[in-house]
Structures are given as structure tokens and as C-alpha cells.
């Protein structure tokens, strides 16, 4: 069981595949414990992929005396790569908090990051996004996890995919199950998301950067992703007109996997 003492807490992590190393982080969850099957198509065939449980989910511990922030989670990720002896790596942030953590890593440790990938992200939460995140936590706290899950699922998937797969997406083992019964961890994640602010630092990021613009994303669509592409000097945007917050469905997964792997292969 791969658990390491990282940045004053016990962290669970996994490595998969082989090739040029990258660390991949998502939103309020984990790609560990069998969830690597949801990674972009082609990634494991081309790269050594490092995955982790954030503080407070899966098998990673947390220390609530330390305020949560994307900087804290960035320090955890870089310390894990130090533990693994990986000096330079691709930083892939898929959806939300993981992408924001990637921005922090690319700005603070530019010599470590070969390239940066951002999907479903923001430089600083505007009022609309902040209210969405706060409502999600209020529903989780006051009405329970399953009500929260239904809310976030209806906001995160393309309508046709949602209608076809709703029974599989929801339930105790459905999406965002990592924070089921862990409202304190959810609140810490949201605090990190709301205090994240790269508006004055994004211009210092030198890594080649890929930014996805998902036009059907009701949470972090082009309203929040276009400013990232515009702020990072060496950024390239890619538009998916029919994609929502979560890339889902065979055709979208194939398209995104190909574009992502092509970008990484150039750097």
C-alpha cells in the first residue's frame, strides 16, 4: 500500500503506466483505487502517471489546524514528486481544484513543470462561481450527500449523457463519492477553491499550457477558462462545443484523449 509521509501528513498515492512522468489531479475526488479507468484515453500508454488522494479523502490523512489552500495542495504534490525522485514532470489538472493547483505549481516551481494542462478551471472565482460552490456545500451539509450529488451531477454532465446514465452516476458509489460522509473535507476543498487567486501571477507561468474551453460547462465554461488562456503567455486553447464540465461519452473521450496526448508529446 503506497503511503508516504508528505508535508507533515500521510499521503496515499499510486503510479500507473510508463514513459515521461506526469502528475494528474482532479477536482473533489481521486483517480486512485481503481478510478484510473477514468483517465483520458491513451495517457497510461504513453506516460508514467502519478495519482494521489488529497488530504482528507481516500487513505490520506489531514491536519485541520493547517488552513486549506491550493498552495497547500501544491506543496503536497511537489513533495510527493520529490519523494518519487521525479525532478521534471507534466502537470495535468483535470476539472476544478486540480487545475488550480496546477497553476500554483507552474508559477511557484517553474523549473519543475514541463507543461501545464487546465480544464474546468479559473484564475479567481467570480461571484457566480463562488455562489455555485457555496450552494453545493450548503446542500451537502443541510440535505446530505445524495442531494448534493444530484445537484452537482445535473450541473456537470451534457444533457443527453446525463439522461442516459443518471442511475449509474448517482448513489453511494457514484460520482464524487470520495467526499461522502466527509463534509469537513468538502468545506476545506471549497475554501481552497474560493481563496485561489492567480490574477496577478498567471503571467509569470512559463510552461507551455493547454486550456480546454468546454462550451456546455455550466460551472467553469469559457467565462472562466478564456481568461486563463489570455493570461498565460505560452497558452493554447482548445474548444469543445458539446463538452460539459466532465468530459463523458465515447466520442468526447476519444477526442480529448487525442488532443491531450498530442499536446504532451510536443513538450
Long-range contacts (C-beta under 8 A, 24 or more apart in sequence): 1-59, 3-59, 4-80, 4-83, 6-76, 6-79, 6-80, 6-83, 7-72, 7-75, 7-76, 7-79, 8-63, 8-66, 9-55, 9-60, 9-61, 9-62, 9-63, 9-76, 10-60, 10-61, 11-52, 11-53, 11-55, 11-60, 11-61, 11-76, 11-80, 12-52, 12-53, 12-58, 12-59, 12-60, 13-50, 13-51, 13-52, 13-53, 13-80, 14-50, 14-51, 14-52, 15-48, 15-49, 15-50, 15-51, 15-84, 16-44, 16-48, 16-49, 16-51, 17-43, 17-44, 17-45, 17-46, 17-47, 17-48, 17-49, 18-47, 18-48, 19-45, 19-46, 19-47, 19-48, 20-46, 20-47, 20-48, 20-90, 20-114, 20-264, 21-47, 21-48, 21-49, 21-50, 21-81, 21-86, 21-88, 21-89, 21-90, 22-47, 22-48, 22-49, 22-50, 22-89, 22-90, 22-91, 22-92, 22-264, 23-49, 23-50, 23-51, 23-52, 23-77, 23-80, 23-81, 23-89, 23-90, 23-91, 23-92, 24-49, 24-50, 24-51, 24-92, 24-93, 24-94, 24-98, 25-51, 25-52, 25-54, 25-73, 25-77, 25-92, 25-93, 25-94, 25-97, 25-98, 25-101, 25-102, 26-93, 26-94, 26-95, 26-96, 26-97, 26-98, 27-94, 27-95, 27-96, 27-97, 27-98, 27-120, 28-57, 28-96, 28-97, 28-176, 28-178, 28-179, 28-186, 28-189, 29-57, 29-175, 29-176, 29-177, 29-178, 29-179, 30-54, 30-57, 30-58, 30-178, 32-58, 33-58, 40-94, 40-247, 40-253, 40-256, 40-257, 40-260, 40-261, 41-253, 41-254, 41-256, 41-257, 41-258, 42-257, 42-258, 42-260, 42-261, 43-257, 43-260, 43-261, 46-261, 46-264, 46-265, 47-90, 47-264, 50-80, 50-81, 50-84, 50-86, 50-89, 52-76, 52-77, 52-80, 53-178, 54-185, 54-189, 55-185, 55-188, 56-182, 56-184, 56-185, 56-188, 57-178, 57-179, 57-182, 57-185, 58-178, 62-185, 62-188, 64-184, 64-188, 67-191, 68-188, 68-189, 68-191, 68-192, 69-191, 69-192, 69-195, 69-196, 70-97, 70-100, 70-101, 70-103, 70-104, 70-192, 70-193, 70-195, 70-196, 71-104, 71-108, 72-192, 73-97, 73-101, 73-104, 73-192, 74-101, 74-104, 74-105, 74-108, 77-101, 77-105, 78-105, 78-109, 78-112, 81-112, 87-112, 88-112, 88-113, 88-114, 89-113, 89-114, 90-114, 90-115, 90-116, 90-117, 90-264, 90-267, 91-115, 91-116, 91-117, 91-207, 92-117, 92-260, 92-264, 93-117, 93-118, 93-119, 93-121, 94-119, 94-120, 95-119, 95-120, 95-121, 95-220, 95-245, 95-246, 96-120, 96-121, 96-193, 96-219, 96-220, 97-189, 97-192, 97-193, 97-196, 100-192, 100-193, 100-196, 100-198, 103-196, 103-198, 103-202, 103-205, 103-228, 104-196, 104-198, 106-205, 106-206, 106-207, 106-209, 107-198, 107-201, 107-202, 107-204, 107-205, 110-204, 110-205, 110-206, 110-207, 113-207, 114-207, 114-208, 114-267, 115-207, 115-208, 115-209, 115-210, 115-263, 115-264, 115-267, 116-205, 116-207, 116-208, 116-209, 116-210, 116-232, 117-209, 117-210, 117-212, 117-260, 117-263, 117-264, 118-209, 118-210, 118-211, 118-212, 118-225, 118-228, 119-211, 119-212, 119-214, 119-225, 119-247, 120-212, 120-214, 120-217, 120-219, 120-220, 120-225, 120-245, 121-211, 121-220, 121-224, 121-225, 121-228, 122-196, 122-220, 122-224, 122-225, 122-227, 122-228, 123-197, 123-198, 123-199, 123-202, 123-224, 123-227, 123-228, 123-231, 124-196, 124-197, 124-198, 124-199, 125-193, 125-194, 125-196, 126-223, 126-224, 128-223, 129-219, 129-220, 129-224, 130-194, 132-219, 133-190, 133-193, 133-194, 134-190, 134-194, 136-190, 137-183, 137-186, 137-187, 137-190, 140-179, 140-183, 140-186, 141-183, 141-187, 145-179, 145-180, 145-181, 146-170, 146-171, 146-172, 148-176, 149-174, 149-175, 149-176, 149-177, 149-180, 152-176, 155-218, 155-219, 155-245, 156-218, 156-219, 156-244, 156-245, 156-246, 157-244, 157-245, 157-246, 157-248, 158-216, 158-242, 158-243, 158-244, 158-248, 158-249, 158-252, 161-244, 161-248, 161-249, 165-248, 175-246, 198-231, 199-231, 202-228, 202-231, 202-232, 203-231, 203-232, 203-233, 205-232, 205-233, 205-234, 206-233, 206-234, 207-234, 208-234, 208-235, 208-236, 208-263, 208-266, 208-267, 209-234, 209-235, 209-236, 210-235, 210-236, 210-238, 210-260, 210-263, 211-235, 211-236, 211-237, 211-238, 212-237, 212-238, 212-240, 212-243, 212-256, 213-237, 213-238, 213-239, 213-240, 214-240, 214-243, 214-244, 214-245, 214-247, 215-239, 215-240, 215-241, 215-242, 215-243, 216-241, 216-242, 216-243, 216-244, 217-243, 217-244, 217-245, 218-244, 218-245, 219-245, 220-245, 236-263
